[in-house]
Amino acid sequence: MPRPPLPIGSHGTIGTQKDSDGTWRAFARFRFFDGQTRQIERSGSTKRQAIKRLKDRIKELQGSKARLTVDSKFRDVADLWLAKVAKRRAATTHNTYRLTLKNVVLDRIGDLRLREVDVPAPRRFLRGA
């Protein structure tokens, strides 16, 4: 059975290795906000320094995007999406989307947690139940 994926914005176990030139490398797998897991690493003159630099990088990556979790509400995702629409579409389009979301969608499913938005939830919404 395959290993479950890391949660978005989290890292795996931190490993270290001493290189041939005497420097230390600290490395870990990090699951980025695009869903991809990549190895990140930092080096230092000591093992402790390399680990500290890697942890600093992890904190930097974790703060680089809005943090949505499974406990975030659907309306939080909608707000982020609307902010993107505002940058890419005409003001009238943005206003139409905003009003539709406010008056039709968010009144009915806006308070659902992301963990609760499974296939049946939007299906019930679309059927008007």
N, C-alpha and C positions, 0 to 999 in steps of 0.2 A: 504494500500500500504506500503510495507516495506521501511525502511529508506535506502537511498543510502549509499554504503560503503564509509568509509573514504578514501581519496587518500593515496596511498602508501607513507609511511614515515611521516604521519601526525598523530595528536592526536585529541581526542575529548575534551569535556569540562572537566576541572580539578575540582574535588570535594575534599572536606576535611571532616575529621571526628576526633573528639577527643576521644581517647581510654580511657578505665577505669583506666589505670595507669597514665593518665595525658599527655601522648604524643599525638602528632598530626600525622595523616596520610593524605597524598595527593595522589590521584589516578586519573587515566584517562585511556581511551582505546587508544591503539596505533596500527596502522596497519603496521605490519612488512613487510620487503621486500620479504617475501615468500607469501604475500597476506593474511596471518592470522591476525585477530585482537585479541589482548590479553590485559588484564588489567595490567598496570604497577603501582607500588606505591613506595613511599618513605616516611620515617617518620622523625620527628624532635621534638625538645623540644617545639617549637612554631609552630603555623600555618604557619607563614611566612617562617620559615626555612624548613618546610616540602615541601611547594610549590616550594621554590628555588631548593631544592634537586631534586624534580621531574622534573622541567624544565631543570636542568643540565643533568639529565639522558636522557631526550627527545633529547636534542642537541647531546649527545653522540651517541644515536641510529641513529639519522638522518645522522650523519657523518660516520657511520660504513659501508656504502655501496655506491657504485657509484650511483649518483642520476640520474636516467632516469625519464623523465617526458613525457607527451604526446607530448611535443614540441621537444623532442630529435629526432635526425635523425636516420633512420634505420641503417646507417653506424656506429653509436655509439654502437648500440646493437651488430652489427657484430664484431666490434673491441673487445668488452667484451667477446663474444663467442670465438673468435679466441685466445684470451689470455688463456681461459680455455682449448681449444684444445691443445695449445702448452705445457701445463703441463701434459696432459694425453695421448697424442699420439706421435708417432714417428715423427721426424723432416720432413721426406718426406711426411707424411700424412698432417701435418700442412702446409707445403709449397703448396701442391696440393689444399687444402681448401682455403688458402690465395689467390692463383692465380685465382681460380674459382670465388671466391667472387669479387676480383678486376676486372677481365675481363668480367664477365658475369652478376653478380647480381648488384653490387654497381654502375656500370655505368648506369644502367637502373632504379633502385629504391632506390639507396643509399641516395638520398636527400629528400625522403619522410619523413614527420614527422610521429611519431608513431600513432598519431591520424588519419592519412590518410591511414594507412595500415589496411584496412578492407578486407573483403573476395574478393571483385572484384579486388583489386590492385594486389595481387599475381596471381590471375587467368589471368588477362591481361598480366602479365609478362610471365607466363608459356605458354600462347598462342602466344607470340611473338608480341603482338600489341604495 
